[in-house]
Amino acid sequence: MSESQATTEPMSSTIDPAELAKFTAMAEDWWNPTGQFKPLHKFNPVRLTYIRDRLCAHFERDRHADKPLSGLRLLDIGCGGGLLSEPMARLGADVVGADAAEANIKTAALHAEQQGLKIDYRAVTAEQLVQEGETFDAILNMEVIEHVADPQAFMTACSALMNPKAVMFLATLNRTMKAFALAIVGAEYVLRWLPRGTHEWDKFITPKELENMAETAGLELFTSTGVSFNPLSDKWRESGDMSVNYMGMARKA
């Protein structure tokens, strides 16, 4: 798609107004490690390691270097308060953090400024970035797709933002009874890790559905892993169990 086409052919938005309102209301709490986003703070180390190591392998970088992602243009779509954007910037990436909720962007931009980090935060949707003719070397599509109104359209828009050699990282929740029991009943009602109503089970996506969405969008989901929480160590880790949380990596087919 040329830039002229992108700016003259508007795309419909995949934003779910109810989901937007939900996360706007929680925006000020993003950087509180014991607040409403405590589970994401605990989840961050395993997903950051997953992203860094596979990005370095894909682009033949030394993951032990001071700034191994230097020179790579990266989009963190649905960036929230910037929990992934900031570490990616510290690793050297040229980061664009995009979120439909302006309150999230204001929180993220203020925190980045306080940390002395240069991150291009924008209150825009994936569809708007496509219309602007933007492209990236890597896209972080983490814990977002289960919150949009049209997952397939969202996946297609993200695919349109990828350079020919780009990769996209995805993370979401599997639609299983185990996920319902742990991610909704356990996390929201019993342990109260998350506000009630944060997730809707019927919006969870199975690995096969995610693979099909990627294929329809012209992508190949070529690697995936489960992510499990160990209550004894109080840490998340990669695992072979994809029945609740899982992550994957896609490239142009």
C-alpha positions in Angstrom: 0.0 0.0 0.0 1.4 3.4 -1.0 1.3 6.4 1.3 -1.2 8.1 -1.0 -3.5 5.1 -0.9 -3.1 4.9 2.9 -4.2 8.5 3.4 -7.1 8.5 1.0 -8.8 5.2 1.8 -10.1 5.3 5.4 -10.3 2.1 7.4 -13.0 1.4 10.0 -11.8 1.3 13.7 -11.5 -1.9 15.6 -11.7 -0.1 18.9 -14.2 -1.4 21.4 -15.7 1.6 23.3 -16.4 -0.4 26.4 -12.8 -1.7 26.6 -11.5 1.8 25.9 -13.5 3.2 28.8 -12.3 0.4 31.1 -8.6 1.0 30.6 -9.0 4.8 30.6 -10.4 4.6 34.1 -7.3 2.7 35.2 -4.7 4.8 33.4 -3.2 6.6 36.4 -2.3 3.2 38.0 -0.1 1.8 35.3 3.2 2.3 37.1 2.1 1.2 40.5 3.6 -2.3 41.0 1.1 -3.2 43.7 -1.9 -1.6 42.0 -4.4 -2.8 39.4 -1.7 -3.7 37.0 0.3 -5.7 39.4 -0.1 -8.9 37.3 1.5 -7.2 34.3 4.4 -6.0 36.4 5.0 -9.7 37.4 4.4 -10.8 33.8 6.8 -8.3 32.3 10.2 -10.1 32.9 9.2 -13.3 31.0 7.7 -11.5 28.1 10.6 -9.0 27.9 13.1 -11.8 27.8 11.1 -13.6 25.1 10.9 -10.5 22.9 14.5 -9.5 23.4 16.0 -12.9 22.7 13.9 -13.6 19.6 14.4 -10.1 18.2 18.1 -10.5 18.6 18.1 -13.9 17.0 15.9 -12.7 14.1 18.0 -9.6 13.3 21.3 -11.3 14.2 22.1 -9.1 17.2 24.1 -9.8 20.3 21.5 -9.9 23.1 24.3 -9.2 25.6 25.2 -5.9 23.9 24.4 -2.6 25.7 21.7 -1.6 23.1 21.1 -4.7 21.0 18.0 -3.3 19.3 19.7 -0.1 18.1 18.5 0.9 14.6 15.2 -1.1 14.8 11.9 0.7 14.5 9.4 -0.9 16.9 5.7 -0.3 17.4 4.1 -1.2 20.8 0.4 -1.2 19.8 -2.0 -0.9 22.7 1.0 0.3 24.8 -1.0 1.3 27.9 1.3 3.1 30.3 4.5 2.0 28.5 5.5 -1.1 30.5 7.0 -2.6 27.4 7.8 0.5 25.5 10.3 1.8 28.1 12.5 -1.4 28.3 12.5 -1.6 24.4 13.8 2.0 24.3 16.4 1.2 26.9 17.6 -1.7 24.6 18.1 0.8 21.8 14.9 0.5 19.7 13.3 3.5 18.1 9.9 3.0 19.8 6.5 4.3 18.8 3.9 3.6 21.6 0.3 3.7 20.3 -2.8 3.5 22.3 -6.4 4.5 21.6 -6.9 5.8 25.2 -5.4 9.3 25.4 -5.2 9.0 29.2 -2.9 6.0 28.8 -0.7 8.0 26.4 -0.5 11.0 28.8 0.6 8.6 31.6 3.1 6.9 29.5 4.6 10.1 28.1 5.0 11.7 31.5 6.7 8.6 33.0 9.1 8.3 30.0 10.0 12.0 30.4 10.7 11.4 34.1 13.0 8.5 33.2 14.8 10.5 30.5 13.6 8.2 27.7 12.7 9.4 24.2 9.6 7.5 23.1 7.2 8.6 20.4 3.8 8.1 22.1 0.6 8.6 20.1 -3.1 8.4 20.8 -3.9 6.6 17.6 -5.2 3.2 16.4 -3.5 0.6 14.2 -5.8 1.6 11.4 -4.8 5.3 11.7 -1.1 4.3 11.5 -1.8 2.3 8.3 -3.5 5.4 6.8 -0.4 7.4 7.7 1.8 5.0 5.7 3.8 3.9 8.8 5.9 0.7 8.7 8.0 -1.0 11.4 10.7 -3.7 11.9 8.9 -5.2 14.8 5.4 -4.9 16.4 4.5 -5.8 20.0 0.9 -6.9 20.0 0.8 -8.1 23.6 -2.4 -8.7 25.6 -4.4 -6.5 23.2 -6.1 -8.6 20.6 -8.6 -10.0 23.1 -9.8 -6.5 23.8 -10.6 -5.2 20.3 -14.0 -5.2 18.5 -12.7 -7.1 15.5 -9.6 -9.2 16.1 -9.2 -10.2 12.4 -9.4 -6.6 11.2 -6.9 -5.6 13.9 -4.5 -8.4 12.9 -4.8 -7.3 9.3 -4.1 -3.7 10.2 -1.0 -4.7 12.2 0.2 -6.9 9.3 0.0 -3.9 7.0 2.4 -2.0 9.3 5.1 -4.6 9.0 8.2 -4.2 6.8 8.9 -7.3 4.6 11.4 -8.7 7.1 9.5 -7.5 10.2 8.2 -9.7 13.0 5.2 -9.4 15.2 5.0 -10.6 18.8 1.6 -11.7 20.1 0.3 -12.6 23.5 -3.2 -13.4 24.5 -5.4 -15.8 26.5 -6.7 -19.2 25.4 -10.5 -19.8 25.5 -10.5 -22.8 27.8 -12.3 -23.6 31.0 -8.9 -23.5 32.8 -8.4 -20.0 31.5 -11.9 -19.0 32.8 -11.1 -20.5 36.2 -7.6 -18.9 36.6 -7.7 -15.7 34.6 -11.2 -14.6 35.5 -12.5 -16.4 38.6 -9.1 -16.7 40.3 -7.4 -13.4 39.2 -10.4 -11.1 39.3 -12.8 -12.6 42.0 -10.7 -14.7 44.4 -7.2 -13.2 44.4 -8.4 -9.8 43.2 -5.2 -9.2 41.1 -7.4 -7.4 38.5 -10.6 -5.4 38.6 -13.7 -7.4 38.0 -14.6 -7.3 34.3 -11.1 -6.8 33.0 -11.4 -9.9 30.8 -14.3 -11.5 29.0 -14.0 -15.2 28.4 -15.8 -15.2 25.1 -13.2 -12.8 23.7 -10.3 -15.2 24.5 -8.6 -16.6 21.4 -7.5 -20.2 20.9 -4.0 -20.8 19.4 -5.6 -22.3 16.2 -7.8 -19.2 15.9 -4.8 -16.9 16.3 -2.9 -18.9 13.7 -5.8 -18.7 11.2 -6.1 -14.9 11.8 -2.4 -14.5 11.1 -2.7 -16.6 7.9 -5.7 -14.5 6.7 -3.6 -11.4 7.3 -0.7 -12.7 5.2 1.4 -13.8 8.2 2.9 -17.1 9.4 2.8 -17.7 13.1 6.0 -19.7 13.3 6.8 -20.1 16.9 4.7 -20.1 20.1 5.0 -20.9 23.8 2.8 -21.2 26.9 3.4 -18.9 29.9 2.6 -20.3 33.4 2.6 -18.8 36.8 4.4 -20.6 39.7 2.8 -19.6 43.0 5.8 -21.0 45.0 8.3 -18.7 43.3 5.8 -16.0 42.6 7.1 -15.8 39.0 6.0 -16.4 35.5 8.0 -18.6 33.1 7.8 -20.0 29.6 6.2 -23.5 29.5 4.7 -26.1 27.2 1.2 -25.3 28.7 -0.7 -23.0 26.4 -4.1 -23.6 28.0 -4.2 -20.2 29.7 -1.6 -17.6 28.7 0.5 -18.0 25.5 2.8 -15.9 23.3 3.8 -16.3 19.6 5.9 -14.7 16.9 4.7 -14.0 13.3 6.4 -13.0 10.1 5.3 -12.2 6.6 4.2 -15.4 4.9 
